[in-house]
Amino acid sequence: LVDLALSGDLRALERAATLGLADSGDAALTASRLASRVALMMELRQSGGEPAQFLRLPYSVKKAVLAQANAWAPEALAQRLPALLNLLVTTRRSPGLASSATFRALTSFAIAARRSARE
């Protein structure tokens, strides 16, 4: 779900979300994965090097992360941080709203990714 959102594939995200966000536990895990991926992408964009967390990823994940980091402008990622923090708070405070909040956040990231790719 995170890869689909960060690559801007809305259609595949919608299909996968119906299977992947079954309960609030899944939503909280997805939200934390999204947060760690965005943090890693920002670190890659700012440092120009490869952080230790990146080096431990499997090759296929590294390839996706690099493509996503290169596709997103640093400003676009930074603009998404408040929404991401709100998502993390919502998934912990209101488990009943976690699935819908996570889907909304993933969708907004996918839309932003599509816009970033066009610019």
BAFI-3210 file (N, C-alpha, C; in Angstrom, 3 decimals, decimal comma, padded with zeros to 6 digits):
// residues 119
n [1|2|3|4|5|6|7|8|9|10|11|12|13|14|15|16|17|18|19|20|21|22|23|24|25|26|27|28|29|30|31|32|33|34|35|36|37|38|39|40|41|42|43|44|45|46|47|48|49|50|51|52|53|54|55|56|57|58|59|60|61|62|63|64|65|66|67|68|69|70|71|72|73|74|75|76|77|78|79|80|81|82|83|84|85|86|87|88|89|90|91|92|93|94|95|96|97|98|99|100|101|102|103|104|105|106|107|108|109|110|111|112|113|114|115|116|117|118|119]
n.u [000,817|001,906|003,994|002,454|000,979|003,028|004,095|002,096|-000,004|-003,119|-005,359|-004,520|-003,967|-006,503|-007,710|-006,010|-006,243|-008,726|-008,270|-006,062|-006,440|-007,861|-008,387|-007,975|-005,448|-003,918|-004,079|-002,720|-000,162|000,370|000,332|002,570|004,566|004,400|005,206|007,883|008,959|008,658|010,306|012,777|012,996|013,190|015,587|017,360|017,100|018,082|020,642|022,138|023,626|023,672|021,729|022,098|019,793|018,672|020,531|020,068|017,793|015,965|016,921|014,865|013,141|014,832|015,205|012,615|012,319|014,377|013,480|011,074|012,000|013,473|011,469|009,841|009,680|011,646|010,291|007,629|007,376|007,920|005,710|003,735|004,171|002,758|000,157|000,819|001,782|-000,589|-002,070|-000,675|-001,178|-003,987|-004,366|-003,494|-004,938|-007,646|-008,728|-010,962|-011,287|-009,039|-008,614|-010,064|-008,852|-006,229|-006,530|-007,421|-005,118|-003,178|-004,296|-004,146|-001,378|-000,852|-002,136|-000,640|001,832|001,364|000,973|003,486|005,056|004,263|005,246]
n.v [-001,197|001,240|001,576|001,778|004,115|006,060|005,968|006,929|005,438|005,339|003,740|001,049|001,262|001,684|-000,788|-002,552|-001,565|-002,355|-004,911|-004,732|-003,047|-004,138|-004,032|-001,884|-002,379|-003,190|-000,792|000,993|-000,107|000,204|003,007|003,632|002,463|004,023|006,477|005,874|005,303|007,759|009,352|008,113|008,585|011,376|011,674|010,454|012,263|014,647|014,128|012,999|010,742|007,250|006,227|004,188|002,680|002,406|000,793|-001,697|-002,670|-004,948|-005,616|-005,135|-003,461|-001,330|-000,355|000,578|002,545|004,367|005,200|006,416|008,415|009,975|010,844|012,481|015,838|017,498|019,543|018,901|016,522|017,513|019,170|017,301|016,289|017,328|016,196|013,523|013,218|013,802|011,598|009,473|010,072|009,860|007,104|005,948|007,124|006,919|004,133|003,155|004,889|004,547|002,973|004,337|006,864|006,231|005,269|007,644|009,241|007,771|007,951|010,728|011,033|009,567|011,130|013,482|012,471|011,943|014,541|015,610|014,151|015,134|017,683]
n.w [000,000|000,789|-001,073|-003,416|-002,919|-002,655|-005,170|-006,701|-007,817|-008,032|-008,778|-008,382|-005,691|-004,546|-005,118|-003,686|-001,097|-000,161|000,577|002,249|004,503|006,741|009,508|012,417|013,451|011,256|009,865|011,552|011,441|008,701|008,577|010,171|008,639|006,350|007,429|008,175|005,659|004,313|005,914|005,414|002,659|002,692|004,052|002,244|000,101|001,227|002,279|000,254|000,349|001,285|003,830|006,821|007,401|004,885|003,590|004,699|003,538|001,364|-002,061|-004,018|-002,647|-002,094|-004,675|-005,294|-003,303|-003,975|-006,521|-005,796|-004,041|-005,797|-007,482|-005,959|-004,981|-002,522|-001,143|-001,552|-000,109|002,449|002,821|003,227|005,748|008,156|007,783|007,857|010,476|011,861|011,046|012,290|014,984|015,031|014,417|016,729|018,833|018,136|017,346|015,950|013,841|012,398|010,025|007,977|008,137|007,476|004,854|003,618|003,974|002,537|-000,006|-000,399|-000,476|-002,794|-004,739|-004,474|-005,275|-007,961|-008,886|-008,313|-010,043|-012,490|-012,510]
ca.u [000,000|002,796|004,641|001,460|000,666|004,165|004,358|000,982|-000,892|-004,400|-006,235|-004,021|-004,108|-007,898|-007,935|-005,248|-006,689|-009,881|-007,740|-004,968|-006,780|-008,993|-008,701|-007,171|-004,064|-003,299|-003,997|-001,643|001,091|000,538|000,672|003,955|005,421|004,393|006,043|009,296|009,361|008,798|011,523|013,917|013,078|013,698|017,004|018,062|017,106|018,854|022,034|022,831|024,250|022,755|021,696|022,215|018,483|018,496|021,433|019,535|016,589|016,155|017,191|013,650|012,619|015,765|014,915|011,367|012,570|015,164|012,608|010,136|012,743|013,837|010,258|009,242|010,459|011,739|009,251|006,359|007,400|007,835|004,329|002,885|004,491|001,685|-000,900|001,364|001,779|-001,996|-002,457|-000,092|-001,919|-005,335|-004,358|-003,258|-005,986|-008,988|-008,598|-012,127|-011,130|-007,707|-008,648|-010,478|-007,826|-005,067|-006,863|-007,404|-003,727|-002,526|-004,850|-003,594|000,007|-000,877|-002,469|000,538|002,879|001,020|001,255|004,934|005,608|003,927|005,990]
ca.v [000,000|002,391|001,724|002,241|005,513|006,935|005,985|007,619|004,505|005,410|002,609|-000,137|001,538|001,430|-002,247|-003,189|-001,089|-003,127|-006,131|-004,482|-002,274|-004,861|-003,567|-000,737|-002,807|-003,082|000,629|001,594|-000,606|000,875|004,403|003,720|002,156|005,221|007,470|005,511|005,424|009,184|009,810|007,582|009,315|012,720|011,536|010,207|013,490|015,701|013,775|012,626|009,438|006,160|005,983|002,793|002,032|002,101|-000,310|-002,966|-003,064|-005,850|-004,910|-004,672|-002,332|-000,222|000,167|001,342|003,725|005,314|005,759|007,315|009,574|010,822|011,383|013,481|017,026|017,583|020,444|018,171|015,618|018,327|019,644|016,183|015,863|017,524|015,194|012,243|013,229|013,670|010,206|008,640|010,356|009,302|005,641|005,530|007,636|006,525|002,933|002,986|005,748|004,319|002,487|005,396|007,911|005,728|005,268|009,042|009,699|007,097|008,542|012,074|010,856|009,127|012,305|014,360|011,835|012,161|015,945|015,801|013,539|015,993|018,955]
ca.w [000,000|000,881|-002,380|-004,385|-002,618|-002,933|-006,611|-007,346|-008,511|-007,325|-009,109|-007,674|-004,253|-004,176|-005,132|-002,611|000,213|000,295|001,168|003,179|005,696|007,307|010,854|012,843|013,638|009,933|009,525|012,341|010,875|007,414|008,859|010,644|007,480|005,516|008,111|008,072|004,261|004,009|006,605|004,669|001,400|002,978|004,399|000,982|-000,699|001,866|002,545|-000,969|000,567|001,597|005,268|007,253|007,276|003,473|003,221|005,211|002,797|000,225|-003,311|-004,692|-001,876|-002,342|-006,008|-005,190|-002,465|-004,770|-007,554|-005,140|-003,525|-006,934|-008,092|-005,084|-004,627|-001,062|-000,626|-001,577|001,048|003,668|002,940|003,650|007,112|009,146|007,581|008,296|011,944|012,277|010,817|013,348|016,217|014,871|014,483|018,114|019,724|017,688|016,519|015,082|012,669|011,836|008,643|007,050|008,150|006,747|003,435|003,173|003,910|001,403|-001,222|-000,588|-000,911|-004,195|-005,551|-004,444|-006,077|-009,366|-009,172|-008,275|-011,246|-013,626|-012,435]
c.u [000,858|003,480|003,668|001,135|001,809|004,541|003,206|000,010|-002,225|-005,286|-005,813|-004,145|-005,529|-008,202|-007,259|-005,752|-007,882|-009,437|-006,779|-005,293|-007,985|-009,360|-007,741|-005,717|-003,285|-003,098|-002,859|-000,282|001,386|000,951|002,117|004,941|005,511|005,304|007,522|009,796|009,578|010,056|012,777|014,096|013,630|015,183|017,845|018,183|018,038|020,332|022,819|023,535|023,201|022,796|021,706|020,899|018,237|019,324|020,914|018,314|016,914|016,279|015,928|013,037|013,518|015,445|013,658|011,582|013,357|014,311|011,638|010,838|013,111|012,624|009,649|010,195|010,509|010,655|007,899|006,280|007,226|006,413|003,387|003,104|003,393|000,553|-000,445|001,382|000,361|-002,489|-001,930|-000,822|-003,308|-005,339|-004,132|-004,387|-007,375|-008,910|-009,777|-012,043|-009,845|-007,737|-009,019|-009,452|-006,598|-005,339|-006,864|-005,982|-002,995|-003,009|-004,275|-002,128|000,053|-001,189|-001,287|001,675|002,615|001,304|002,750|005,586|005,357|004,762|007,414]
c.v [001,257|002,629|002,272|003,712|006,432|006,960|006,620|006,727|004,395|004,187|001,345|000,041|001,244|-000,060|-002,914|-002,788|-001,879|-004,431|-005,842|-003,713|-002,888|-004,395|-002,461|-001,119|-002,741|-001,626|001,305|001,155|000,066|002,327|004,536|003,375|003,350|006,287|007,132|005,620|006,889|009,740|009,344|008,322|010,717|012,682|011,290|011,484|014,546|015,372|013,477|011,285|008,383|005,885|004,496|002,035|001,607|000,880|-001,670|-003,465|-004,075|-005,036|-004,344|-003,471|-001,114|000,456|001,038|002,633|004,774|005,984|006,765|008,572|010,523|011,477|012,519|014,647|017,098|018,471|019,738|017,195|016,403|018,841|018,560|015,795|016,144|016,508|013,827|012,149|013,104|012,244|009,304|008,835|009,717|007,790|005,145|005,944|007,109|005,310|002,705|003,804|005,459|003,895|003,582|006,518|007,479|005,712|006,687|009,547|009,060|007,677|009,932|012,010|010,442|010,297|013,263|013,780|012,040|013,604|016,204|015,249|014,406|017,263|018,822]
c.w [000,000|-000,456|-003,416|-004,169|-003,018|-004,411|-007,386|-008,088|-007,760|-007,551|-008,351|-006,167|-003,787|-004,127|-003,942|-001,228|000,730|000,945|002,323|004,435|006,402|008,708|011,248|013,104|012,344|009,554|010,282|011,816|009,534|007,619|009,316|009,525|006,541|006,126|007,982|006,640|003,884|004,673|005,869|003,346|001,616|003,302|003,138|000,156|-000,110|001,995|001,274|-000,849|000,821|003,096|005,602|007,097|005,830|003,076|003,661|004,445|001,700|-001,065|-003,957|-003,969|-002,073|-003,666|-005,973|-004,406|-003,247|-005,843|-006,941|-004,627|-004,655|-007,586|-007,264|-004,874|-003,102|-000,448|-000,564|-000,407|002,341|003,886|003,442|005,113|008,142|009,014|008,062|009,820|012,491|012,113|011,933|014,668|016,153|015,006|015,904|019,048|019,393|016,774|015,575|013,804|011,895|010,372|007,664|007,000|007,353|005,252|002,864|003,009|002,732|000,080|-001,464|-000,993|-002,379|-005,121|-005,607|-005,284|-007,560|-009,769|-009,244|-009,540|-012,484|-013,662|-012,855]
res [l|v|d|l|a|l|s|g|d|l|r|a|l|e|r|a|a|t|l|g|l|a|d|s|g|d|a|a|l|t|a|s|r|l|a|s|r|v|a|l|m|m|e|l|r|q|s|g|g|e|p|a|q|f|l|r|l|p|y|s|v|k|k|a|v|l|a|q|a|n|a|w|a|p|e|a|l|a|q|r|l|p|a|l|l|n|l|l|v|t|t|r|r|s|p|g|l|a|s|s|a|t|f|r|a|l|t|s|f|a|i|a|a|r|r|s|a|r|e]
***
